[in-house]
Amino acid sequence: MRLDKFLADMGYGSRKEVKGYIKKGRVTVNDNIVKSDKTQVDEQTDQVCFDQEPIQYQRWYYYLLHKPAGVISATVDSYEETVLDLFTEEDFREDLFPVGRLDKDTEGFLLITNDGVLAHQLLSPKKHVEKEYYAQVEGIMTEADQSVFEKGLQLDGEWTLPAQLMITNTNQIEGTSEIQLILHEGKFHQVKRMVQAVGKEVRYLKRIRMGGLSLPADLPVGSYRPLTTDELALLAKPKE
């Protein structure tokens, strides 16, 4: 790998910026100052330092974010706070992006990564990766609704894939319900539109699982942390 690509991958600047740093002698390879950006390095065995600080090469990054309400699932926005604005300066990278989108007022599980291949696998309807949501609903959800969701329903002329609706609580006096819903796709505002299609209204929505990985109970709203190797394996593996 070229030295300038190594440094750019590690977030030390654009390829143009890191070329300048190299020419100024700020980079060493195996304790030798190197001033050619074309120098080839082995990211696994060569010791690269920037301003005498060792760099441990890492190409792919995976973070689990407990998205709060009021923040949009985007990389940059001129007016709204984005999920990447929640990252510290130390962890922020320009190539990070959210895998899929949660509505601005929706909380919960959101993967942040720079791995486009994994993102495609998790979002492709052909892969049938489960996304599970918890919702508080105005209206009483029924077994008839469960049957409709299980068969799939039309949203603006487009059929949804079958979805599993679990009614966890109903309050007949207040006319409200609590549900969990498992989807295998991610259409625009899908949970809210499906619930609305059977005559009810979502008042609170939270994604609690993607694939085989659930949102940790000890991860506070608005916080994030790197995925462990085991968690990454669970996320990529379909839930049995």
C-alpha positions as CSV (number, residue, x, y, z in Angstrom):
1,M,0.0,0.0,0.0
2,R,1.2,3.5,-0.8
3,L,2.2,5.6,2.2
4,D,-0.2,8.5,1.3
5,K,-3.1,6.1,1.1
6,F,-2.2,4.5,4.4
7,L,-2.3,7.9,6.1
8,A,-5.5,9.0,4.3
9,D,-7.2,5.8,5.3
10,M,-6.3,6.5,8.9
11,G,-7.9,9.9,8.8
12,Y,-4.8,12.1,8.7
13,G,-6.1,14.2,5.9
14,S,-6.9,14.0,2.2
15,R,-4.3,12.4,-0.2
16,K,-3.2,15.9,-1.1
17,E,-2.8,16.9,2.6
18,V,-0.9,13.9,3.6
19,K,1.5,14.2,0.7
20,G,2.5,17.6,2.2
21,Y,3.0,16.1,5.6
22,I,5.3,13.4,4.1
23,K,7.4,16.0,2.2
24,K,7.9,17.9,5.4
25,G,9.4,14.9,7.1
26,R,6.6,14.3,9.6
27,V,6.3,10.6,8.8
28,T,8.6,7.8,9.5
29,V,8.5,4.2,8.4
30,N,10.4,1.7,10.7
31,D,12.2,4.7,12.4
32,N,13.3,6.2,9.0
33,I,12.0,9.5,7.8
34,V,10.4,9.0,4.4
35,K,9.6,11.9,2.1
36,S,8.1,10.1,-0.9
37,D,4.4,9.6,-0.8
38,K,4.8,6.7,-3.2
39,T,6.7,4.6,-0.7
40,Q,5.1,1.2,-0.3
41,V,4.3,0.0,3.2
42,D,2.9,-3.2,4.6
43,E,0.1,-2.1,6.9
44,Q,0.5,-5.3,9.0
45,T,4.2,-5.3,9.6
46,D,5.7,-1.9,9.0
47,Q,5.7,0.6,11.8
48,V,4.5,4.0,10.6
49,C,4.6,7.1,12.8
50,F,3.2,10.5,12.4
51,D,5.0,13.2,14.4
52,Q,6.6,10.3,16.3
53,E,3.2,8.8,17.3
54,P,2.7,5.2,16.1
55,I,-0.2,4.5,13.8
56,Q,-2.1,1.2,14.1
57,Y,-3.7,0.6,10.8
58,Q,-7.5,-0.1,10.7
59,R,-9.4,0.0,7.5
60,W,-13.0,-0.7,8.6
61,Y,-14.8,1.0,11.5
62,Y,-18.1,-0.2,13.1
63,Y,-19.9,1.8,15.7
64,L,-23.3,1.1,17.4
65,L,-25.1,4.4,18.1
66,H,-28.2,4.7,20.3
67,K,-29.8,7.4,18.2
68,P,-31.7,10.1,20.1
69,A,-34.8,11.8,18.8
70,G,-34.3,15.1,17.1
71,V,-31.1,14.0,15.2
72,I,-31.2,13.2,11.5
73,S,-29.6,10.1,10.0
74,A,-27.3,11.9,7.6
75,T,-23.6,12.6,7.3
76,V,-23.9,16.4,7.0
77,D,-26.6,19.0,7.1
78,S,-26.5,22.8,7.1
79,Y,-29.4,23.2,9.5
80,E,-30.0,20.0,11.5
81,E,-27.8,18.0,13.9
82,T,-26.7,14.8,12.3
83,V,-25.8,11.4,13.8
84,L,-22.1,12.1,13.0
85,D,-22.3,15.3,15.0
86,L,-22.6,13.1,18.0
87,F,-19.1,11.7,17.4
88,T,-16.0,13.0,19.2
89,E,-13.3,14.7,17.3
90,E,-11.1,11.6,18.0
91,D,-13.5,9.1,16.6
92,F,-14.9,11.2,13.7
93,R,-13.9,10.1,10.1
94,E,-15.2,11.7,6.9
95,D,-15.9,8.3,5.4
96,L,-18.3,7.2,8.2
97,F,-22.0,7.0,7.3
98,P,-25.2,5.6,8.9
99,V,-26.5,2.2,7.6
100,G,-30.0,3.0,6.6
101,R,-32.1,5.8,8.2
102,L,-34.2,6.3,11.2
103,D,-36.7,9.1,11.2
104,K,-35.7,12.3,13.0
105,D,-38.1,11.5,15.9
106,T,-37.2,7.8,16.0
107,E,-34.7,6.5,18.6
108,G,-32.6,3.4,18.8
109,F,-30.2,1.1,17.0
110,L,-28.1,2.7,14.2
111,L,-25.0,1.2,12.8
112,I,-22.3,3.7,11.8
113,T,-19.5,2.4,9.5
114,N,-17.3,3.0,6.5
115,D,-17.9,-0.5,5.2
116,G,-20.1,-0.2,2.1
117,V,-20.3,-4.0,1.5
118,L,-21.7,-4.8,4.9
119,A,-24.1,-1.9,4.6
120,H,-25.4,-3.3,1.3
121,Q,-25.8,-6.7,2.9
122,L,-27.8,-5.4,5.8
123,L,-30.1,-3.1,3.7
124,S,-30.8,-5.3,0.7
125,P,-34.4,-6.7,0.7
126,K,-33.0,-9.8,-0.9
127,K,-31.0,-10.6,2.2
128,H,-34.1,-10.4,4.5
129,V,-32.1,-9.0,7.4
130,E,-34.6,-8.5,10.3
131,K,-35.1,-5.0,11.8
132,E,-37.1,-5.1,15.0
133,Y,-38.9,-2.1,16.4
134,Y,-40.8,-1.2,19.6
135,A,-43.6,1.3,19.3
136,Q,-46.3,3.0,21.4
137,V,-49.5,3.3,19.4
138,E,-52.6,5.3,19.7
139,G,-55.4,2.8,19.1
140,I,-55.9,-0.8,20.0
141,M,-53.9,-3.2,17.8
142,T,-55.7,-6.5,17.2
143,E,-55.2,-10.1,15.9
144,A,-56.8,-8.9,12.6
145,D,-53.9,-6.4,12.3
146,Q,-51.4,-9.2,13.0
147,S,-52.9,-11.2,10.1
148,V,-52.8,-8.2,7.8
149,F,-49.1,-7.5,8.6
150,E,-48.3,-11.2,8.2
151,K,-49.7,-11.3,4.7
152,G,-48.2,-7.9,3.7
153,L,-50.1,-4.8,2.8
154,Q,-50.1,-2.1,0.2
155,L,-48.5,1.3,0.9
156,D,-49.2,3.8,-1.9
157,G,-49.7,0.9,-4.3
158,E,-46.6,-1.0,-3.3
159,W,-46.8,-4.3,-1.4
160,T,-44.7,-4.8,1.7
161,L,-43.0,-8.0,2.6
162,P,-44.7,-10.0,5.4
163,A,-44.0,-8.6,8.8
164,Q,-44.3,-10.1,12.3
165,L,-46.5,-8.0,14.7
166,M,-46.4,-8.8,18.4
167,I,-48.9,-7.0,20.7
168,T,-47.1,-6.7,24.0
169,N,-49.7,-4.5,25.8
170,T,-53.1,-2.8,25.3
171,N,-54.8,-0.3,27.5
172,Q,-58.5,-0.3,26.7
173,I,-59.2,2.7,28.9
174,E,-56.7,4.9,27.3
175,G,-57.1,3.3,23.9
176,T,-53.4,2.6,23.4
177,S,-51.1,-0.3,22.5
178,E,-47.5,-1.3,22.8
179,I,-46.1,-3.5,20.0
180,Q,-43.0,-5.0,18.6
181,L,-42.7,-5.3,14.8
182,I,-40.2,-7.3,12.8
183,L,-39.5,-6.1,9.2
184,H,-37.3,-7.5,6.5
185,E,-37.0,-4.3,4.5
186,G,-36.8,-0.6,5.0
187,K,-39.4,1.4,3.1
188,F,-39.8,5.2,3.8
189,H,-41.6,5.7,7.2
190,Q,-42.6,2.0,6.9
191,V,-43.6,1.3,10.5
192,K,-45.6,4.5,10.8
193,R,-47.3,3.9,7.5
194,M,-48.2,0.3,8.2
195,V,-49.7,1.1,11.5
196,Q,-51.6,4.0,9.9
197,A,-52.9,1.7,7.2
198,V,-54.8,-0.3,9.9
199,G,-56.3,2.9,11.4
200,K,-53.9,3.6,14.3
201,E,-51.1,6.1,14.9
202,V,-47.5,5.6,16.1
203,R,-46.7,8.0,18.9
204,Y,-43.2,6.7,19.9
205,L,-40.8,4.5,17.8
206,K,-37.5,2.8,18.7
207,R,-35.4,0.3,16.7
208,I,-34.2,-2.3,19.1
209,R,-32.5,-4.9,16.9
210,M,-30.9,-5.4,13.5
211,G,-30.0,-8.9,12.4
212,G,-28.9,-11.0,15.3
213,L,-27.7,-8.0,17.4
214,S,-30.0,-6.2,19.8
215,L,-29.5,-2.6,21.2
216,P,-27.6,-3.0,24.5
217,A,-29.6,-2.0,27.5
218,D,-26.5,-0.3,29.0
219,L,-25.9,2.0,26.0
220,P,-27.4,5.4,26.9
221,V,-29.4,7.4,24.4
222,G,-27.1,9.6,22.4
223,S,-24.1,7.4,23.1
224,Y,-22.1,5.1,20.8
225,R,-19.3,2.6,21.1
226,P,-17.3,0.4,18.7
227,L,-18.7,-3.1,18.0
228,T,-16.8,-6.0,19.3
229,T,-15.8,-8.8,17.0
230,D,-18.5,-11.1,18.4
231,E,-21.2,-8.3,17.9
232,L,-20.1,-7.8,14.4
233,A,-20.5,-11.5,13.7
234,L,-24.0,-11.4,15.2
235,L,-24.9,-8.4,13.1
236,A,-23.8,-10.0,9.9
237,K,-25.4,-13.4,10.7
238,P,-29.1,-13.8,10.1
239,K,-31.1,-14.4,13.3
240,E,-32.2,-18.0,13.6
